[in-house]
Amino acid sequence: MIDIYCRDRHRHPDARCGECEALGVYADRRLAKCPFGEEKPTCADCPVHCYQPQMREEMRAVMRYAGPKMVWRHPLLTLMHWIDGWRRRSTAVVRKASSSPSS
């Protein structure tokens, strides 16, 4: 997503600009330290916000811009991302319901 954003917004056809490269490195570092590991939910559904507020806003802008374009540039990856998000959300609902006390 960062590559799509940088290519279209910053006009860097071959590589990311310094700002977008720094955002990508930051995101990779945060993901590597995520306490949820492979079971990490999407950031919107995550109880832990590991990004600094400024970086979170930058990433939100990238996702808001590049998300709709992913359908056309990487349709299979987009479909897999949607399925993964749906599956994780439904699993979280089941876990939450099973941990609620019964009346």
Helices and strands as residue ranges (DSSP letters): H 2-9, H 18-32, G 37-39, G 43-45, H 53-73, H 75-99
